[in-house]
Amino acid sequence: MTKNMGSLDKTVRLIAVVVLIALAATGTISGTFAIAAYVVAAIFVVTSFVSVCPAYLPFGINTRK
């Protein structure tokens, strides 16, 4: 797969990961929303490290410069 995520995109996702995990870990969000937050956080971590966002592929989006 061709990398399609730039450094700003990856940084924003990793900040979102920290926020989502903090909200779930402190109990600010709980139950199904907390589980969803952990799942989204895991997806964001993986996509940030591999620099590929599968959701961008069908639309031809490329934030990498």
mmJSON file of the N, C-alpha and C atoms, coordinates in Angstrom:
{"data_MODEL":{"atom_site":{
"group_PDB":["ATOM","ATOM","ATOM","ATOM","ATOM","ATOM","ATOM","ATOM","ATOM","ATOM","ATOM","ATOM","ATOM","ATOM","ATOM","ATOM","ATOM","ATOM","ATOM","ATOM","ATOM","ATOM","ATOM","ATOM","ATOM","ATOM","ATOM","ATOM","ATOM","ATOM","ATOM","ATOM","ATOM","ATOM","ATOM","ATOM","ATOM","ATOM","ATOM","ATOM","ATOM","ATOM","ATOM","ATOM","ATOM","ATOM","ATOM","ATOM","ATOM","ATOM","ATOM","ATOM","ATOM","ATOM","ATOM","ATOM","ATOM","ATOM","ATOM","ATOM","ATOM","ATOM","ATOM","ATOM","ATOM","ATOM","ATOM","ATOM","ATOM","ATOM","ATOM","ATOM","ATOM","ATOM","ATOM","ATOM","ATOM","ATOM","ATOM","ATOM","ATOM","ATOM","ATOM","ATOM","ATOM","ATOM","ATOM","ATOM","ATOM","ATOM","ATOM","ATOM","ATOM","ATOM","ATOM","ATOM","ATOM","ATOM","ATOM","ATOM","ATOM","ATOM","ATOM","ATOM","ATOM","ATOM","ATOM","ATOM","ATOM","ATOM","ATOM","ATOM","ATOM","ATOM","ATOM","ATOM","ATOM","ATOM","ATOM","ATOM","ATOM","ATOM","ATOM","ATOM","ATOM","ATOM","ATOM","ATOM","ATOM","ATOM","ATOM","ATOM","ATOM","ATOM","ATOM","ATOM","ATOM","ATOM","ATOM","ATOM","ATOM","ATOM","ATOM","ATOM","ATOM","ATOM","ATOM","ATOM","ATOM","ATOM","ATOM","ATOM","ATOM","ATOM","ATOM","ATOM","ATOM","ATOM","ATOM","ATOM","ATOM","ATOM","ATOM","ATOM","ATOM","ATOM","ATOM","ATOM","ATOM","ATOM","ATOM","ATOM","ATOM","ATOM","ATOM","ATOM","ATOM","ATOM","ATOM","ATOM","ATOM","ATOM","ATOM","ATOM","ATOM","ATOM","ATOM","ATOM","ATOM","ATOM","ATOM","ATOM","ATOM","ATOM","ATOM"],
"id":[1,2,3,4,5,6,7,8,9,10,11,12,13,14,15,16,17,18,19,20,21,22,23,24,25,26,27,28,29,30,31,32,33,34,35,36,37,38,39,40,41,42,43,44,45,46,47,48,49,50,51,52,53,54,55,56,57,58,59,60,61,62,63,64,65,66,67,68,69,70,71,72,73,74,75,76,77,78,79,80,81,82,83,84,85,86,87,88,89,90,91,92,93,94,95,96,97,98,99,100,101,102,103,104,105,106,107,108,109,110,111,112,113,114,115,116,117,118,119,120,121,122,123,124,125,126,127,128,129,130,131,132,133,134,135,136,137,138,139,140,141,142,143,144,145,146,147,148,149,150,151,152,153,154,155,156,157,158,159,160,161,162,163,164,165,166,167,168,169,170,171,172,173,174,175,176,177,178,179,180,181,182,183,184,185,186,187,188,189,190,191,192,193,194,195],
"type_symbol":["N","C","C","N","C","C","N","C","C","N","C","C","N","C","C","N","C","C","N","C","C","N","C","C","N","C","C","N","C","C","N","C","C","N","C","C","N","C","C","N","C","C","N","C","C","N","C","C","N","C","C","N","C","C","N","C","C","N","C","C","N","C","C","N","C","C","N","C","C","N","C","C","N","C","C","N","C","C","N","C","C","N","C","C","N","C","C","N","C","C","N","C","C","N","C","C","N","C","C","N","C","C","N","C","C","N","C","C","N","C","C","N","C","C","N","C","C","N","C","C","N","C","C","N","C","C","N","C","C","N","C","C","N","C","C","N","C","C","N","C","C","N","C","C","N","C","C","N","C","C","N","C","C","N","C","C","N","C","C","N","C","C","N","C","C","N","C","C","N","C","C","N","C","C","N","C","C","N","C","C","N","C","C","N","C","C","N","C","C","N","C","C","N","C","C"],
"label_atom_id":["N","CA","C","N","CA","C","N","CA","C","N","CA","C","N","CA","C","N","CA","C","N","CA","C","N","CA","C","N","CA","C","N","CA","C","N","CA","C","N","CA","C","N","CA","C","N","CA","C","N","CA","C","N","CA","C","N","CA","C","N","CA","C","N","CA","C","N","CA","C","N","CA","C","N","CA","C","N","CA","C","N","CA","C","N","CA","C","N","CA","C","N","CA","C","N","CA","C","N","CA","C","N","CA","C","N","CA","C","N","CA","C","N","CA","C","N","CA","C","N","CA","C","N","CA","C","N","CA","C","N","CA","C","N","CA","C","N","CA","C","N","CA","C","N","CA","C","N","CA","C","N","CA","C","N","CA","C","N","CA","C","N","CA","C","N","CA","C","N","CA","C","N","CA","C","N","CA","C","N","CA","C","N","CA","C","N","CA","C","N","CA","C","N","CA","C","N","CA","C","N","CA","C","N","CA","C","N","CA","C","N","CA","C","N","CA","C","N","CA","C","N","CA","C","N","CA","C"],
"label_alt_id":[null,null,null,null,null,null,null,null,null,null,null,null,null,null,null,null,null,null,null,null,null,null,null,null,null,null,null,null,null,null,null,null,null,null,null,null,null,null,null,null,null,null,null,null,null,null,null,null,null,null,null,null,null,null,null,null,null,null,null,null,null,null,null,null,null,null,null,null,null,null,null,null,null,null,null,null,null,null,null,null,null,null,null,null,null,null,null,null,null,null,null,null,null,null,null,null,null,null,null,null,null,null,null,null,null,null,null,null,null,null,null,null,null,null,null,null,null,null,null,null,null,null,null,null,null,null,null,null,null,null,null,null,null,null,null,null,null,null,null,null,null,null,null,null,null,null,null,null,null,null,null,null,null,null,null,null,null,null,null,null,null,null,null,null,null,null,null,null,null,null,null,null,null,null,null,null,null,null,null,null,null,null,null,null,null,null,null,null,null,null,null,null,null,null,null],
"label_comp_id":["MET","MET","MET","THR","THR","THR","LYS","LYS","LYS","ASN","ASN","ASN","MET","MET","MET","GLY","GLY","GLY","SER","SER","SER","LEU","LEU","LEU","ASP","ASP","ASP","LYS","LYS","LYS","THR","THR","THR","VAL","VAL","VAL","ARG","ARG","ARG","LEU","LEU","LEU","ILE","ILE","ILE","ALA","ALA","ALA","VAL","VAL","VAL","VAL","VAL","VAL","VAL","VAL","VAL","LEU","LEU","LEU","ILE","ILE","ILE","ALA","ALA","ALA","LEU","LEU","LEU","ALA","ALA","ALA","ALA","ALA","ALA","THR","THR","THR","GLY","GLY","GLY","THR","THR","THR","ILE","ILE","ILE","SER","SER","SER","GLY","GLY","GLY","THR","THR","THR","PHE","PHE","PHE","ALA","ALA","ALA","ILE","ILE","ILE","ALA","ALA","ALA","ALA","ALA","ALA","TYR","TYR","TYR","VAL","VAL","VAL","VAL","VAL","VAL","ALA","ALA","ALA","ALA","ALA","ALA","ILE","ILE","ILE","PHE","PHE","PHE","VAL","VAL","VAL","VAL","VAL","VAL","THR","THR","THR","SER","SER","SER","PHE","PHE","PHE","VAL","VAL","VAL","SER","SER","SER","VAL","VAL","VAL","CYS","CYS","CYS","PRO","PRO","PRO","ALA","ALA","ALA","TYR","TYR","TYR","LEU","LEU","LEU","PRO","PRO","PRO","PHE","PHE","PHE","GLY","GLY","GLY","ILE","ILE","ILE","ASN","ASN","ASN","THR","THR","THR","ARG","ARG","ARG","LYS","LYS","LYS"],
"label_asym_id":["A","A","A","A","A","A","A","A","A","A","A","A","A","A","A","A","A","A","A","A","A","A","A","A","A","A","A","A","A","A","A","A","A","A","A","A","A","A","A","A","A","A","A","A","A","A","A","A","A","A","A","A","A","A","A","A","A","A","A","A","A","A","A","A","A","A","A","A","A","A","A","A","A","A","A","A","A","A","A","A","A","A","A","A","A","A","A","A","A","A","A","A","A","A","A","A","A","A","A","A","A","A","A","A","A","A","A","A","A","A","A","A","A","A","A","A","A","A","A","A","A","A","A","A","A","A","A","A","A","A","A","A","A","A","A","A","A","A","A","A","A","A","A","A","A","A","A","A","A","A","A","A","A","A","A","A","A","A","A","A","A","A","A","A","A","A","A","A","A","A","A","A","A","A","A","A","A","A","A","A","A","A","A","A","A","A","A","A","A","A","A","A","A","A","A"],
"label_entity_id":["1","1","1","1","1","1","1","1","1","1","1","1","1","1","1","1","1","1","1","1","1","1","1","1","1","1","1","1","1","1","1","1","1","1","1","1","1","1","1","1","1","1","1","1","1","1","1","1","1","1","1","1","1","1","1","1","1","1","1","1","1","1","1","1","1","1","1","1","1","1","1","1","1","1","1","1","1","1","1","1","1","1","1","1","1","1","1","1","1","1","1","1","1","1","1","1","1","1","1","1","1","1","1","1","1","1","1","1","1","1","1","1","1","1","1","1","1","1","1","1","1","1","1","1","1","1","1","1","1","1","1","1","1","1","1","1","1","1","1","1","1","1","1","1","1","1","1","1","1","1","1","1","1","1","1","1","1","1","1","1","1","1","1","1","1","1","1","1","1","1","1","1","1","1","1","1","1","1","1","1","1","1","1","1","1","1","1","1","1","1","1","1","1","1","1"],
"label_seq_id":[1,1,1,2,2,2,3,3,3,4,4,4,5,5,5,6,6,6,7,7,7,8,8,8,9,9,9,10,10,10,11,11,11,12,12,12,13,13,13,14,14,14,15,15,15,16,16,16,17,17,17,18,18,18,19,19,19,20,20,20,21,21,21,22,22,22,23,23,23,24,24,24,25,25,25,26,26,26,27,27,27,28,28,28,29,29,29,30,30,30,31,31,31,32,32,32,33,33,33,34,34,34,35,35,35,36,36,36,37,37,37,38,38,38,39,39,39,40,40,40,41,41,41,42,42,42,43,43,43,44,44,44,45,45,45,46,46,46,47,47,47,48,48,48,49,49,49,50,50,50,51,51,51,52,52,52,53,53,53,54,54,54,55,55,55,56,56,56,57,57,57,58,58,58,59,59,59,60,60,60,61,61,61,62,62,62,63,63,63,64,64,64,65,65,65],
"pdbx_PDB_ins_code":[null,null,null,null,null,null,null,null,null,null,null,null,null,null,null,null,null,null,null,null,null,null,null,null,null,null,null,null,null,null,null,null,null,null,null,null,null,null,null,null,null,null,null,null,null,null,null,null,null,null,null,null,null,null,null,null,null,null,null,null,null,null,null,null,null,null,null,null,null,null,null,null,null,null,null,null,null,null,null,null,null,null,null,null,null,null,null,null,null,null,null,null,null,null,null,null,null,null,null,null,null,null,null,null,null,null,null,null,null,null,null,null,null,null,null,null,null,null,null,null,null,null,null,null,null,null,null,null,null,null,null,null,null,null,null,null,null,null,null,null,null,null,null,null,null,null,null,null,null,null,null,null,null,null,null,null,null,null,null,null,null,null,null,null,null,null,null,null,null,null,null,null,null,null,null,null,null,null,null,null,null,null,null,null,null,null,null,null,null,null,null,null,null,null,null],
"Cartn_x":[0.837,0.0,0.881,0.452,1.18,0.841,1.855,1.631,0.848,-0.155,-0.987,-1.261,-0.466,-0.658,0.592,0.391,1.486,1.737,2.782,3.164,2.121,1.493,0.456,-0.732,-1.126,-2.235,-1.928,-0.719,-0.326,-0.304,0.193,0.265,-1.128,-2.035,-3.412,-4.059,-3.831,-4.396,-3.823,-2.529,-1.924,-2.403,-2.644,-3.222,-4.637,-5.397,-6.748,-6.712,-5.7,-5.537,-5.366,-4.498,-4.255,-5.548,-6.283,-7.54,-8.565,-8.735,-9.712,-9.379,-8.115,-7.718,-7.89,-7.543,-7.705,-9.178,-10.047,-11.48,-12.018,-11.609,-12.093,-11.477,-10.196,-9.506,-9.974,-10.356,-10.801,-12.285,-12.981,-14.397,-15.3,-14.724,-15.531,-16.512,-16.052,-16.958,-16.864,-17.963,-17.946,-18.826,-18.783,-19.616,-19.234,-20.244,-20.046,-19.201,-19.398,-18.615,-17.134,-16.826,-15.431,-14.808,-15.538,-15.034,-14.795,-15.739,-15.578,-14.37,-14.148,-12.998,-11.694,-11.628,-10.423,-10.202,-11.263,-11.145,-10.665,-11.27,-10.853,-9.407,-9.039,-7.662,-6.689,-7.038,-6.167,-6.017,-7.109,-7.055,-6.187,-6.347,-5.543,-4.058,-3.72,-2.307,-1.722,-2.431,-1.934,-1.783,-2.813,-2.728,-1.65,-1.415,-0.356,1.019,1.234,2.556,2.846,1.822,2.065,1.889,1.415,1.233,0.261,-0.693,-1.706,-3.078,-3.964,-5.348,-6.219,-6.761,-7.587,-8.819,-9.335,-10.506,-10.18,-8.918,-8.509,-8.403,-8.132,-7.848,-8.956,-10.226,-11.259,-11.456,-11.093,-11.303,-10.059,-8.951,-7.709,-7.09,-7.416,-6.869,-5.44,-4.566,-3.166,-2.689,-2.417,-1.956,-0.438,0.205,1.665,2.251,3.269,3.884,5.358],
"Cartn_y":[-1.18,0.0,1.241,2.231,3.486,4.337,4.912,5.768,6.999,7.36,8.498,9.454,9.356,10.228,11.056,12.357,13.257,13.347,14.065,14.156,14.899,15.935,16.65,15.731,14.97,14.021,13.0,12.474,11.486,12.109,13.34,14.012,14.267,14.725,14.977,13.681,12.603,11.311,10.847,11.022,10.588,11.447,12.727,13.577,13.101,12.754,12.228,10.927,10.108,8.854,9.147,10.088,10.441,10.934,11.781,12.313,11.195,10.341,9.251,8.297,7.93,7.015,7.679,8.961,9.675,9.743,10.038,10.106,8.758,7.696,6.364,5.89,6.155,5.674,6.392,7.652,8.405,8.222,7.531,7.288,8.402,9.38,10.457,9.894,8.928,8.161,6.71,6.003,4.625,3.741,2.473,1.512,1.368,1.357,1.167,2.28,3.504,4.625,4.474,3.968,3.752,2.665,1.603,0.533,1.069,1.849,2.454,3.389,4.129,5.038,4.257,3.136,2.302,1.723,1.301,0.737,1.802,2.979,4.075,4.462,4.513,4.845,3.815,2.546,1.496,1.63,1.909,2.09,3.288,4.388,5.584,5.323,4.559,4.253,3.449,2.421,1.571,2.37,3.133,3.893,4.962,5.526,6.534,5.919,4.745,4.128,3.55,3.101,2.572,3.637,4.821,5.974,5.7,4.816,4.507,4.56,5.34,5.389,4.728,3.544,2.853,3.66,4.507,5.317,6.367,6.762,7.748,7.131,5.841,5.194,5.336,5.062,5.163,6.584,7.57,8.964,9.618,8.899,9.433,10.529,10.568,11.593,11.227,12.213,12.012,13.263,13.142,14.292,14.315,13.385,13.298,14.248,14.993,15.932,15.7],
"Cartn_z":[0.0,0.0,0.0,-0.716,-0.782,0.437,1.044,2.203,1.768,2.572,2.208,3.369,4.442,5.596,5.846,5.994,6.293,7.79,8.162,9.57,10.405,9.859,10.612,10.872,9.889,10.021,11.118,11.111,12.122,13.516,13.616,14.907,15.475,14.639,15.086,15.563,14.85,15.257,16.598,16.792,18.051,19.223,18.992,20.04,20.359,19.331,19.536,20.338,20.097,20.847,22.33,22.65,24.05,24.7,24.007,24.546,24.739,23.741,23.848,24.989,25.107,26.179,27.542,27.643,28.913,29.316,28.366,28.669,29.136,28.474,28.844,30.159,30.347,31.548,32.813,32.693,33.871,34.161,33.289,33.509,33.008,32.335,31.763,30.749,29.982,29.13,29.586,29.513,30.009,29.134,29.442,28.727,27.269,26.427,24.994,24.392,24.865,24.337,24.668,25.852,26.226,25.357,25.117,24.252,22.847,22.342,21.012,20.985,22.06,22.132,22.067,22.786,22.739,21.34,20.692,19.34,18.356,18.408,17.523,17.811,19.086,19.455,18.887,18.975,18.437,16.923,16.245,14.788,14.436,15.171,14.912,15.141,16.174,16.438,15.279,14.86,13.772,12.484,12.123,10.875,10.936,12.115,12.251,12.05,12.61,12.502,11.119,10.412,9.067,7.991,8.39,7.485,6.346,6.59,5.576,6.238,5.651,6.113,5.05,5.339,4.355,3.933,4.804,4.459,3.403,3.299,2.297,0.898,0.815,-0.468,-1.51,-1.191,-2.231,-2.764,-1.943,-2.327,-2.912,-2.91,-3.457,-2.612,-1.328,-0.441,-0.08,-0.128,0.233,0.957,2.268,3.042,3.159,2.503,2.537,1.5,1.897,0.954,0.857],
"occupancy":[1.0,1.0,1.0,1.0,1.0,1.0,1.0,1.0,1.0,1.0,1.0,1.0,1.0,1.0,1.0,1.0,1.0,1.0,1.0,1.0,1.0,1.0,1.0,1.0,1.0,1.0,1.0,1.0,1.0,1.0,1.0,1.0,1.0,1.0,1.0,1.0,1.0,1.0,1.0,1.0,1.0,1.0,1.0,1.0,1.0,1.0,1.0,1.0,1.0,1.0,1.0,1.0,1.0,1.0,1.0,1.0,1.0,1.0,1.0,1.0,1.0,1.0,1.0,1.0,1.0,1.0,1.0,1.0,1.0,1.0,1.0,1.0,1.0,1.0,1.0,1.0,1.0,1.0,1.0,1.0,1.0,1.0,1.0,1.0,1.0,1.0,1.0,1.0,1.0,1.0,1.0,1.0,1.0,1.0,1.0,1.0,1.0,1.0,1.0,1.0,1.0,1.0,1.0,1.0,1.0,1.0,1.0,1.0,1.0,1.0,1.0,1.0,1.0,1.0,1.0,1.0,1.0,1.0,1.0,1.0,1.0,1.0,1.0,1.0,1.0,1.0,1.0,1.0,1.0,1.0,1.0,1.0,1.0,1.0,1.0,1.0,1.0,1.0,1.0,1.0,1.0,1.0,1.0,1.0,1.0,1.0,1.0,1.0,1.0,1.0,1.0,1.0,1.0,1.0,1.0,1.0,1.0,1.0,1.0,1.0,1.0,1.0,1.0,1.0,1.0,1.0,1.0,1.0,1.0,1.0,1.0,1.0,1.0,1.0,1.0,1.0,1.0,1.0,1.0,1.0,1.0,1.0,1.0,1.0,1.0,1.0,1.0,1.0,1.0,1.0,1.0,1.0,1.0,1.0,1.0],
"B_iso_or_equiv":[0.0,0.0,0.0,0.0,0.0,0.0,0.0,0.0,0.0,0.0,0.0,0.0,0.0,0.0,0.0,0.0,0.0,0.0,0.0,0.0,0.0,0.0,0.0,0.0,0.0,0.0,0.0,0.0,0.0,0.0,0.0,0.0,0.0,0.0,0.0,0.0,0.0,0.0,0.0,0.0,0.0,0.0,0.0,0.0,0.0,0.0,0.0,0.0,0.0,0.0,0.0,0.0,0.0,0.0,0.0,0.0,0.0,0.0,0.0,0.0,0.0,0.0,0.0,0.0,0.0,0.0,0.0,0.0,0.0,0.0,0.0,0.0,0.0,0.0,0.0,0.0,0.0,0.0,0.0,0.0,0.0,0.0,0.0,0.0,0.0,0.0,0.0,0.0,0.0,0.0,0.0,0.0,0.0,0.0,0.0,0.0,0.0,0.0,0.0,0.0,0.0,0.0,0.0,0.0,0.0,0.0,0.0,0.0,0.0,0.0,0.0,0.0,0.0,0.0,0.0,0.0,0.0,0.0,0.0,0.0,0.0,0.0,0.0,0.0,0.0,0.0,0.0,0.0,0.0,0.0,0.0,0.0,0.0,0.0,0.0,0.0,0.0,0.0,0.0,0.0,0.0,0.0,0.0,0.0,0.0,0.0,0.0,0.0,0.0,0.0,0.0,0.0,0.0,0.0,0.0,0.0,0.0,0.0,0.0,0.0,0.0,0.0,0.0,0.0,0.0,0.0,0.0,0.0,0.0,0.0,0.0,0.0,0.0,0.0,0.0,0.0,0.0,0.0,0.0,0.0,0.0,0.0,0.0,0.0,0.0,0.0,0.0,0.0,0.0,0.0,0.0,0.0,0.0,0.0,0.0],
"pdbx_formal_charge":[null,null,null,null,null,null,null,null,null,null,null,null,null,null,null,null,null,null,null,null,null,null,null,null,null,null,null,null,null,null,null,null,null,null,null,null,null,null,null,null,null,null,null,null,null,null,null,null,null,null,null,null,null,null,null,null,null,null,null,null,null,null,null,null,null,null,null,null,null,null,null,null,null,null,null,null,null,null,null,null,null,null,null,null,null,null,null,null,null,null,null,null,null,null,null,null,null,null,null,null,null,null,null,null,null,null,null,null,null,null,null,null,null,null,null,null,null,null,null,null,null,null,null,null,null,null,null,null,null,null,null,null,null,null,null,null,null,null,null,null,null,null,null,null,null,null,null,null,null,null,null,null,null,null,null,null,null,null,null,null,null,null,null,null,null,null,null,null,null,null,null,null,null,null,null,null,null,null,null,null,null,null,null,null,null,null,null,null,null,null,null,null,null,null,null],
"auth_seq_id":[1,1,1,2,2,2,3,3,3,4,4,4,5,5,5,6,6,6,7,7,7,8,8,8,9,9,9,10,10,10,11,11,11,12,12,12,13,13,13,14,14,14,15,15,15,16,16,16,17,17,17,18,18,18,19,19,19,20,20,20,21,21,21,22,22,22,23,23,23,24,24,24,25,25,25,26,26,26,27,27,27,28,28,28,29,29,29,30,30,30,31,31,31,32,32,32,33,33,33,34,34,34,35,35,35,36,36,36,37,37,37,38,38,38,39,39,39,40,40,40,41,41,41,42,42,42,43,43,43,44,44,44,45,45,45,46,46,46,47,47,47,48,48,48,49,49,49,50,50,50,51,51,51,52,52,52,53,53,53,54,54,54,55,55,55,56,56,56,57,57,57,58,58,58,59,59,59,60,60,60,61,61,61,62,62,62,63,63,63,64,64,64,65,65,65],
"auth_comp_id":["MET","MET","MET","THR","THR","THR","LYS","LYS","LYS","ASN","ASN","ASN","MET","MET","MET","GLY","GLY","GLY","SER","SER","SER","LEU","LEU","LEU","ASP","ASP","ASP","LYS","LYS","LYS","THR","THR","THR","VAL","VAL","VAL","ARG","ARG","ARG","LEU","LEU","LEU","ILE","ILE","ILE","ALA","ALA","ALA","VAL","VAL","VAL","VAL","VAL","VAL","VAL","VAL","VAL","LEU","LEU","LEU","ILE","ILE","ILE","ALA","ALA","ALA","LEU","LEU","LEU","ALA","ALA","ALA","ALA","ALA","ALA","THR","THR","THR","GLY","GLY","GLY","THR","THR","THR","ILE","ILE","ILE","SER","SER","SER","GLY","GLY","GLY","THR","THR","THR","PHE","PHE","PHE","ALA","ALA","ALA","ILE","ILE","ILE","ALA","ALA","ALA","ALA","ALA","ALA","TYR","TYR","TYR","VAL","VAL","VAL","VAL","VAL","VAL","ALA","ALA","ALA","ALA","ALA","ALA","ILE","ILE","ILE","PHE","PHE","PHE","VAL","VAL","VAL","VAL","VAL","VAL","THR","THR","THR","SER","SER","SER","PHE","PHE","PHE","VAL","VAL","VAL","SER","SER","SER","VAL","VAL","VAL","CYS","CYS","CYS","PRO","PRO","PRO","ALA","ALA","ALA","TYR","TYR","TYR","LEU","LEU","LEU","PRO","PRO","PRO","PHE","PHE","PHE","GLY","GLY","GLY","ILE","ILE","ILE","ASN","ASN","ASN","THR","THR","THR","ARG","ARG","ARG","LYS","LYS","LYS"],
"auth_asym_id":["A","A","A","A","A","A","A","A","A","A","A","A","A","A","A","A","A","A","A","A","A","A","A","A","A","A","A","A","A","A","A","A","A","A","A","A","A","A","A","A","A","A","A","A","A","A","A","A","A","A","A","A","A","A","A","A","A","A","A","A","A","A","A","A","A","A","A","A","A","A","A","A","A","A","A","A","A","A","A","A","A","A","A","A","A","A","A","A","A","A","A","A","A","A","A","A","A","A","A","A","A","A","A","A","A","A","A","A","A","A","A","A","A","A","A","A","A","A","A","A","A","A","A","A","A","A","A","A","A","A","A","A","A","A","A","A","A","A","A","A","A","A","A","A","A","A","A","A","A","A","A","A","A","A","A","A","A","A","A","A","A","A","A","A","A","A","A","A","A","A","A","A","A","A","A","A","A","A","A","A","A","A","A","A","A","A","A","A","A","A","A","A","A","A","A"],
"auth_atom_id":["N","CA","C","N","CA","C","N","CA","C","N","CA","C","N","CA","C","N","CA","C","N","CA","C","N","CA","C","N","CA","C","N","CA","C","N","CA","C","N","CA","C","N","CA","C","N","CA","C","N","CA","C","N","CA","C","N","CA","C","N","CA","C","N","CA","C","N","CA","C","N","CA","C","N","CA","C","N","CA","C","N","CA","C","N","CA","C","N","CA","C","N","CA","C","N","CA","C","N","CA","C","N","CA","C","N","CA","C","N","CA","C","N","CA","C","N","CA","C","N","CA","C","N","CA","C","N","CA","C","N","CA","C","N","CA","C","N","CA","C","N","CA","C","N","CA","C","N","CA","C","N","CA","C","N","CA","C","N","CA","C","N","CA","C","N","CA","C","N","CA","C","N","CA","C","N","CA","C","N","CA","C","N","CA","C","N","CA","C","N","CA","C","N","CA","C","N","CA","C","N","CA","C","N","CA","C","N","CA","C","N","CA","C","N","CA","C","N","CA","C","N","CA","C","N","CA","C"],
"pdbx_PDB_model_num":[1,1,1,1,1,1,1,1,1,1,1,1,1,1,1,1,1,1,1,1,1,1,1,1,1,1,1,1,1,1,1,1,1,1,1,1,1,1,1,1,1,1,1,1,1,1,1,1,1,1,1,1,1,1,1,1,1,1,1,1,1,1,1,1,1,1,1,1,1,1,1,1,1,1,1,1,1,1,1,1,1,1,1,1,1,1,1,1,1,1,1,1,1,1,1,1,1,1,1,1,1,1,1,1,1,1,1,1,1,1,1,1,1,1,1,1,1,1,1,1,1,1,1,1,1,1,1,1,1,1,1,1,1,1,1,1,1,1,1,1,1,1,1,1,1,1,1,1,1,1,1,1,1,1,1,1,1,1,1,1,1,1,1,1,1,1,1,1,1,1,1,1,1,1,1,1,1,1,1,1,1,1,1,1,1,1,1,1,1,1,1,1,1,1,1]
}}}
